[in-house]
Amino acid sequence: MSNIREPKVRLVAMKHYLDFERPIYELQAKLEDLRAHPDKHTLGISWEDELQQLERKIEIARREVFSQLSPWQRVQLARHPKRPYSLDYFRATFNGFEELHGDRLYSDDRAVVGGFALLETRRVMVIGTQKGRDTKENILRNFGSAHPEGYRKALRLMKMADKFGLPIITLIDTAGAYPGIGAEERHIAEAIAVNLREMMLLEVPIIAAVIGEGGSGGALGIGVADRVLILENAYYSVISPEGCAAILWKDRKASAQAAAALKITATDLRQLGLVDDVVPEPLGGAHNDPAAAAMSLRTVLTRHLEEVESMGPRLRQHTRYGKFRSFGHFHEPQSNPKAA
């Protein structure tokens, strides 16, 4: 069912490791070296027992590292080059994906992908932002940053789904919409604004899931939904930590401080009520076990889609509108005035 190939050995998956993953990588490299050269084991125990000891150490190290991740480390995981992207999930979480192209106005933006698919037995319309795996593909996908035609393509597919009564599922993984001159000339702000308005009016169920980066209006352009989900190590923010650090601290080296202040992790967003559910990831992140991540996303999507489908179209629209209108409301505690 899954088209995401598992690595033959764990070391292959660890070639792109982050700084805080180094202890795990070093143990894993030692384990693979011992497997390849059994004659090198030095402990006064059997080769099999030494392998088991190393495997236990790796498991302990992995649990220690990933049980206490900082917000900035989760941002790094969200950007991991081996993390599954939208097309990976379309082919593993869903069945029978058939891609549709073009906005029928200007061109086919490859940073936005979408088409028909099956979630279990339900026919749905899936739409997502797509990054590239290498330089050539990143240029093709514009590093996951959509042009205006990408949002217009997404809206065309959503209106087609609304016409045929198909639920819409969007997967968000973008640092933000493309800010270049060409995008401005073709009215990127207008394209995103129209999507916000039109998604609020669609009658079919809409589920959005942040699977990696959820950057600014570029993410919100396909993120107006009845339910907004986020993967455990993804983030959703009005600005990147680097951008925030450059503005407030005048130094991008303060990105870790900015990530903590922005409250952009899945746990923070759930507590603030900005997302409806957190999708669990395999230990070590979605890139460590893409097939398990795809199954986890399928389970949570199916549950929320069943709940939203049980509502009538008018109630869905009313609830969706109220959900987004309520964002940003907060109350400050007031101290009692001192007695005169």
C-alpha positions in Angstrom: 0.0 0.0 0.0 2.8 2.4 0.9 5.1 3.8 -1.8 7.5 5.2 0.8 10.5 2.8 0.8 12.0 1.9 4.1 15.7 2.4 4.4 17.6 -0.9 4.2 19.6 0.1 7.3 18.9 2.8 9.9 22.3 4.4 9.1 21.0 5.4 5.7 18.1 7.4 7.3 20.6 9.0 9.7 22.9 10.5 7.0 21.1 13.8 7.3 21.2 14.2 11.1 20.7 17.3 13.2 23.1 18.5 15.9 21.0 17.1 18.7 20.7 13.7 16.9 24.5 13.2 17.0 24.6 10.9 20.0 22.1 8.6 18.3 24.0 8.8 15.0 27.3 7.8 16.6 25.8 4.8 18.3 23.9 3.8 15.2 27.1 4.0 13.1 28.9 1.9 15.7 26.1 -0.7 15.5 26.2 -0.9 11.7 29.9 -1.2 11.7 29.7 -4.1 14.2 27.1 -5.8 12.0 29.3 -5.4 9.0 32.5 -6.6 10.8 31.6 -9.2 13.5 35.2 -9.8 14.2 35.7 -6.3 15.6 33.7 -6.8 18.8 35.8 -6.2 21.8 33.6 -6.7 24.8 34.0 -10.0 26.8 30.6 -11.1 25.6 29.2 -12.7 22.5 28.7 -10.8 19.3 24.9 -11.1 19.6 24.9 -9.8 23.1 27.0 -6.8 22.1 24.5 -6.0 19.4 21.6 -6.1 21.8 23.5 -3.8 24.2 24.0 -1.3 21.5 20.4 -1.5 20.3 19.2 -0.8 23.9 21.6 2.1 24.2 20.3 3.6 20.9 16.7 3.2 22.1 17.5 4.9 25.5 19.4 7.7 23.7 16.5 8.3 21.3 14.0 8.5 24.1 16.1 10.9 26.1 16.8 13.2 23.1 13.2 13.3 21.8 11.5 13.5 25.1 12.9 17.0 25.8 13.1 18.8 22.5 13.1 22.6 22.5 10.8 24.6 20.2 13.8 25.4 18.0 14.7 21.7 17.7 11.2 20.9 16.7 11.4 23.6 14.0 14.6 21.8 12.7 12.7 18.5 12.7 9.9 20.1 10.7 12.5 21.1 8.1 14.3 17.8 8.1 15.3 16.9 4.4 14.2 13.3 4.8 10.8 14.2 6.3 7.8 12.9 4.2 6.2 15.6 2.0 2.7 15.9 0.7 3.1 13.6 -2.3 4.5 10.9 0.0 1.4 11.1 2.2 -0.9 11.2 -0.9 0.5 7.8 -1.9 0.8 6.3 1.5 -2.0 7.7 3.7 -4.4 7.7 0.7 -5.1 5.2 -2.1 -5.6 5.8 -5.8 -4.2 9.3 -6.0 -4.7 11.0 -9.4 -3.1 14.3 -9.8 -4.8 17.3 -11.5 -2.9 20.2 -13.0 -3.2 23.9 -13.8 -5.2 26.9 -12.6 -6.9 27.4 -16.1 -5.7 31.0 -15.9 -1.9 31.2 -16.1 0.1 28.0 -15.5 0.6 24.9 -13.4 2.4 25.8 -10.2 4.4 22.7 -9.1 4.7 24.0 -5.5 1.0 23.0 -5.1 -0.2 19.5 -5.9 -3.6 18.0 -5.7 -6.2 15.6 -7.1 -8.6 12.8 -6.4 -7.8 10.1 -3.8 -9.4 7.7 -1.4 -9.2 7.9 2.4 -10.2 4.4 3.4 -13.3 4.1 1.2 -14.2 7.8 1.0 -13.5 9.7 -2.3 -11.8 13.0 -1.3 -10.0 15.9 -2.9 -6.5 16.2 -1.6 -4.3 19.4 -1.9 -0.9 20.1 -0.5 2.2 22.2 -0.8 5.2 20.3 -2.1 9.0 20.7 -1.5 11.8 19.1 -3.5 14.3 16.4 -2.4 17.3 17.8 -4.3 18.3 21.1 -6.0 16.6 20.2 -9.4 13.3 19.3 -7.8 13.4 22.2 -5.4 13.7 24.6 -8.4 10.8 22.8 -10.0 8.7 23.1 -6.8 10.0 26.6 -5.9 11.1 25.2 -2.5 7.5 24.7 -1.6 6.6 28.4 -1.9 3.6 28.8 -4.1 2.9 31.5 -6.7 -0.5 33.0 -7.1 -1.4 30.4 -9.7 -0.8 27.7 -7.1 -3.5 29.1 -4.8 -5.8 29.5 -7.8 -5.2 25.9 -8.7 -6.0 24.9 -5.2 -9.2 26.9 -5.3 -10.2 25.4 -8.6 -9.8 21.9 -7.1 -11.7 22.9 -4.0 -14.6 24.3 -6.0 -14.7 21.1 -8.1 -14.8 19.1 -4.8 -17.7 21.3 -3.6 -19.6 20.8 -6.8 -19.4 17.0 -6.5 -19.8 16.8 -2.8 -16.2 15.5 -2.0 -14.6 16.3 1.3 -11.4 18.4 1.0 -8.1 17.5 2.8 -5.2 19.9 2.6 -1.6 19.2 3.7 0.5 22.2 4.6 4.3 22.3 4.4 5.6 25.6 3.3 7.9 28.3 4.7 5.4 30.8 3.1 4.1 32.0 -0.2 6.6 33.2 -2.8 7.5 36.8 -2.2 9.1 37.6 -5.6 8.3 40.3 -8.1 6.5 38.0 -10.5 4.2 36.8 -7.7 3.4 40.4 -6.7 2.7 41.3 -10.3 0.2 38.4 -10.5 -1.4 39.5 -7.2 -0.4 36.9 -4.7 -2.0 38.7 -1.8 -5.3 38.8 -3.7 -5.1 35.1 -4.5 -4.6 34.1 -0.9 -7.3 36.5 0.3 -9.8 35.0 -2.2 -8.9 31.5 -0.9 -9.6 32.6 2.7 -13.0 33.9 1.7 -14.1 31.1 -0.6 -12.9 28.3 1.8 -15.1 29.8 4.5 -18.1 29.4 2.1 -17.6 25.9 0.9 -20.3 23.4 2.0 -18.2 20.2 2.0 -16.1 19.1 5.0 -12.6 20.5 5.0 -9.7 19.1 7.1 -6.3 20.8 7.1 -3.1 19.2 8.5 0.3 20.9 9.0 2.8 18.2 8.2 6.0 20.2 8.4 6.4 24.0 8.1 3.3 26.1 8.4 4.5 29.5 7.4 2.4 32.7 7.5 -0.3 33.4 4.9 1.2 30.9 2.5 0.0 28.2 4.9 -3.3 29.8 5.7 -4.1 30.1 2.0 -5.1 26.4 2.1 -5.7 26.2 5.8 -9.2 27.5 6.5 -10.9 24.3 7.6 -13.4 22.7 9.9 -10.6 20.9 11.7 -6.9 22.0 11.7 -4.5 19.2 12.7 -0.7 19.4 13.2 1.9 16.7 13.3 3.8 16.4 16.6 7.0 17.9 15.2 5.5 20.4 12.8 5.1 24.1 13.5 2.5 26.8 12.5 3.4 30.5 12.7 2.8 33.9 11.4 6.5 34.3 10.8 9.6 32.1 10.8 11.8 32.1 13.9 14.6 33.6 11.8 12.4 36.4 10.6 11.1 37.2 14.1 14.7 37.2 15.4 15.8 39.5 12.7 13.0 42.0 13.5 13.0 41.9 17.3 16.6 41.1 18.2 18.2 42.4 15.0 20.1 39.1 14.9 19.1 35.8 13.3 21.2 34.0 15.9 18.3 34.6 18.3 16.1 32.2 16.3 16.0 29.7 19.2 14.8 32.4 21.5 12.2 33.5 19.0 10.9 30.0 18.4 10.2 29.7 22.2 8.6 33.1 22.4 6.3 32.5 19.3 4.6 29.5 20.8 4.6 27.7 17.5 4.9 24.0 18.5 2.1 21.6 18.3 1.6 21.4 22.1 1.5 25.2 22.4 -0.9 25.6 19.5 -3.2 23.0 20.9 -3.3 24.7 24.3 -4.0 28.0 22.6 -6.9 26.5 20.7 -5.4 27.3 17.3 -5.3 23.6 16.2 -7.8 20.9 17.0 -5.6 17.9 17.4 -2.0 16.8 17.4 -1.0 13.8 15.2 1.5 11.5 16.9 4.8 10.8 15.1 7.1 7.8 15.4 9.9 8.2 18.0 12.6 10.3 16.3 10.2 12.1 13.9 8.2 11.2 10.8 11.4 10.8 8.8 12.5 8.0 11.1 9.5 5.8 10.1 7.5 7.3 7.2 5.1 4.4 6.9 4.1 4.7 10.6 3.7 8.4 10.2 1.4 7.9 7.2 -0.8 5.4 9.1 -1.0 7.8 12.1 -2.1 10.6 9.9 -4.7 8.3 8.2 -6.2 7.3 11.6 -6.6 10.9 12.8 -7.9 12.2 9.5 -10.5 9.5 9.3 -11.8 10.2 12.8 -12.1 13.9 12.3 -13.7 13.5 8.9 -16.3 11.3 10.3 -17.1 13.9 13.0 -17.3 16.8 10.5 -19.4 14.8 8.0 -22.0 14.2 10.7 -22.8 18.0 10.7 -25.0 19.5 8.1 -23.6 22.0 5.5 -25.0 25.1 7.2 -23.9 24.1 10.6 -20.4 23.4 9.2 -20.2 26.8 7.6 -21.4 28.5 10.8 -19.0 26.6 13.0 -16.1 27.1 10.7 -16.7 30.8 10.6 -17.0 31.1 14.3 -13.9 29.0 14.9 -11.7 31.5 13.0 -13.4 34.6 14.3 -12.7 33.5 17.8 -8.9 33.5 17.3 -7.0 36.2 19.0 -9.4 36.8 21.8 -7.7 36.8 25.2 -8.3 38.0 28.8 -5.8 39.6 31.1 -6.3 39.0 34.9 -7.1 42.2 36.7 -5.8 42.8 40.2 -8.0 44.1 42.9 -7.6 47.8 43.5 -6.0 48.7 46.8 -8.4 49.7 49.5 -8.4 53.4 50.1 
